[in-house]
Structures are given as structure tokens and as C-alpha cells.
């Protein structure tokens, strides 16, 4: 409900080096046969030392680095991670060690990430907190950024009673042979294990009539349905169900089950893209991920998905309330927007609102004429 003021100061040469760091498709490390790499995709971005002033509070010797995958990279307005404790032990801002400042260049308006995370949280899915920041670097006004909570130990402690489990980041990662190598274990790194991931992969080889029962032993199935449905409703095509990307999973020691966590929700509330297939998905389904594909192509799994989609649509897709939330966000962040961004932002806002107004009717129309068939094959290799 408020706008952060973030001023970053660093050596001009370091800023120039940091903002120009990049990655290409070639950096993803695909194997000779065009499959994903057998190990997690390494970040090409390095840490720099600088000073951060957040809401007037000065933090010396903070870590600063660029962030982004492919579509969100920019030299002019890079996304930035601030790590307060990178060079100074236990240095924190309001109990957090990191800020993740997203440039939102894939989204001309700025409200979509926070709006999407709010909806995921509303249906009981662990989701990052989100707000806005007015950022300056070395006195230059960089304009508006979206500040998203990092998915680290503090996040796990907010949502789970035991934070000792394994947290994994999924980037072009799926539960099928040849695709699990890119799961990046973010906790307990000294004891690497993909036991639960491998177990899910084995379950996905079972016949349809065993699928839901056996998956429910390994993942929080009720929460996964909500996660999948909300990816559909927000048109989060770059998440797990649409692009096997931009998600985390937490292996919770208390429940003994995997929980899905959304990430990278900037490209939402517009169209449901099937990136590798170069076409749009139906409004009511996206199922590129192996879990979602197997469930949707089974009679029991499809019915559970459709029933939950309609339940969540009835209970949480309130167009008037969502538009009011957007208007509140605009009121909070409009003072930080650069004049050059205003036209694109206004156009993006209208696209978001048009999508919200039409989504309910379009999904119901698709379902009433019979759930849309899913004829797309498994994701091919990366070439």
C-alpha cells in the first residue's frame, strides 16, 4: 500500500559493467542433442559493491547484481537484486536481506505481477509479496520498478512450519526424463537430492486410473489444482503449465509433499501463449508441463481441473474488485512513472482491464461447448 524509495550508488564503471552483462540462448547450456543441460542453468551475472538508501535508511557495502532470463533483460533499465548481507553479515532492511527490483519491460503497465500474486495467495498458494519502488541509480531517475519478495528461507518460514526442506527453482524444468537436471536446489545444497522429483517422474509413467491417487501422495494435490487454475486464469503462459518455467517447488518435511510456488508473473493478463509451439492456447487450459498434460488427458484429472476452474472463477474472479485493486495500485505508483513510460502504461492498463472483463465469459463459453481438447504433444527438444 505504499511506494518504496530506493537510491543506489555505485562506481560508474561498475554500473556500466553490471547493466551490460547479459545472457543468450547459447548460454542456456543445451546439450549436443538439444536437450536441457544436465545441471542447473548458471547465472551470468556477478555481484558488485555499492550503497543503497531505502526510504532514507543508508546501507553501506550492499551486494548489487543484474537479474533476468532472456525476455526481461535490458541495458538501459536492468532488473536489479539488492542483497544487504552480501558483504556485511546480518545487515537487513525491515527483516529482509534482499530486494528484487523488476523492470517489467515485458509488461508496459506495472500492476500485473502484484495482481497475479495476490490472486495466487487468495486461493491458498504460497506466493511472494509484492509492491512498487521508485529507483534512482547514481542520481539518475530510473522510474518505477516492481519489488517482489525473494523465495528464500524467510519466505519458506512464512508459509510452512518447517523450513528445513529442499527448495528448488524450476527454469525450463519438468518431471520427465532429460528435463529434471535444470531443477536448481536452493537449500541444503551440501546434501543434493532429487528423490521426490524423481518419484513424481515415475508416477507420471503410470496408467490414467492410478495417476491422481499416486500423485496425491507426493504433491499437495488440492493446492496444485489451485496453482494450475490460477496460472490459467491469469494467463501466466511462462509458468509451469505453459512453459515449464518460472516456478519453485518446496519439499515440505511436515507434509512430506511438494508445494508449487509461482514466479515471474509479469507476462500475464493478456494472452495465453504456447511459446515453443508459436500459437495461442485456449483461454481455459494450458498443459505443456507433464503433470498438467497427464492430468488433463485423463478423465479423472480433467474433471477435477474443470470443476476447480469453475469453483475458483465463481469465488475469486470479481472483475469490479480486480479493477478497483488496479486503480489503487496506479494511485500508489503513478508519481514514480517517467513521462516516457506513461503512454505504454496506459495502453497496458486497458489491455489488463479488457482481459479481466472478458476472461469469465470466454472460459465458460469454452467449457460449455465441451472442454477444449489438448492435442499438443510433449515439449520437443530446445532446438
Helices and strands as residue ranges (DSSP letters): E 3-9, H 12-20, G 25-28, E 48-54, E 57-67, E 79-83, E 98-102, H 112-122, E 130-137, E 140-148, H 153-159, E 166-170, G 180-182, E 184-185, G 189-191, H 195-203, H 208-215, H 221-233, H 240-243, E 247-252, E 257-262, E 273-274, E 279-280, H 290-296, H 299-316, H 319-333, G 334-336, H 339-368
